[in-house]
Amino acid sequence: MAKDIEVGVAGSLTMIALFSAVTLLLRSFYKRYTRLQNRDESHQENEGKD
């Protein structure tokens, strides 16, 4: 009942595009998260010095 399905070039390009998009999104969210964390830490340090 199992059939061998050849993915071909179109499937390979689709997977490359999907993985690239996911990688870019994860990197973007990680950079945003670390930037917010650094901003919160510096904000708390500045409040303590007043």
TORKOL-4160 file (C-alpha; in steps of 0.2 Angstrom, whole numbers, padded with zeros to 4 digits, m for minus):
50
<pt num="1" X="0000" Y="0000" Z="0000"/>
<pt num="2" X="0015" Y="0012" Z="0002"/>
<pt num="3" X="0019" Y="0021" Z="m0013"/>
<pt num="4" X="0036" Y="0029" Z="m0017"/>
<pt num="5" X="0034" Y="0047" Z="m0021"/>
<pt num="6" X="0048" Y="0057" Z="m0029"/>
<pt num="7" X="0049" Y="0074" Z="m0022"/>
<pt num="8" X="0059" Y="0082" Z="m0036"/>
<pt num="9" X="0066" Y="0099" Z="m0038"/>
<pt num="10" X="0050" Y="0108" Z="m0034"/>
<pt num="11" X="0049" Y="0100" Z="m0017"/>
<pt num="12" X="0067" Y="0103" Z="m0013"/>
<pt num="13" X="0065" Y="0121" Z="m0017"/>
<pt num="14" X="0050" Y="0122" Z="m0007"/>
<pt num="15" X="0058" Y="0114" Z="0008"/>
<pt num="16" X="0073" Y="0126" Z="0006"/>
<pt num="17" X="0062" Y="0141" Z="0006"/>
<pt num="18" X="0052" Y="0135" Z="0021"/>
<pt num="19" X="0068" Y="0132" Z="0032"/>
<pt num="20" X="0075" Y="0148" Z="0026"/>
<pt num="21" X="0060" Y="0158" Z="0031"/>
<pt num="22" X="0058" Y="0149" Z="0048"/>
<pt num="23" X="0077" Y="0152" Z="0052"/>
<pt num="24" X="0075" Y="0171" Z="0047"/>
<pt num="25" X="0060" Y="0172" Z="0058"/>
<pt num="26" X="0068" Y="0163" Z="0073"/>
<pt num="27" X="0083" Y="0174" Z="0072"/>
<pt num="28" X="0073" Y="0190" Z="0071"/>
<pt num="29" X="0063" Y="0186" Z="0086"/>
<pt num="30" X="0079" Y="0181" Z="0096"/>
<pt num="31" X="0087" Y="0197" Z="0091"/>
<pt num="32" X="0071" Y="0207" Z="0097"/>
<pt num="33" X="0070" Y="0197" Z="0113"/>
<pt num="34" X="0089" Y="0200" Z="0118"/>
<pt num="35" X="0087" Y="0218" Z="0113"/>
<pt num="36" X="0072" Y="0220" Z="0125"/>
<pt num="37" X="0081" Y="0210" Z="0139"/>
<pt num="38" X="0096" Y="0222" Z="0138"/>
<pt num="39" X="0085" Y="0237" Z="0138"/>
<pt num="40" X="0076" Y="0231" Z="0153"/>
<pt num="41" X="0092" Y="0228" Z="0162"/>
<pt num="42" X="0100" Y="0245" Z="0158"/>
<pt num="43" X="0083" Y="0253" Z="0163"/>
<pt num="44" X="0083" Y="0244" Z="0180"/>
<pt num="45" X="0102" Y="0249" Z="0183"/>
<pt num="46" X="0098" Y="0267" Z="0179"/>
<pt num="47" X="0083" Y="0268" Z="0191"/>
<pt num="48" X="0095" Y="0261" Z="0205"/>
<pt num="49" X="0107" Y="0275" Z="0202"/>
<pt num="50" X="0095" Y="0290" Z="0205"/>
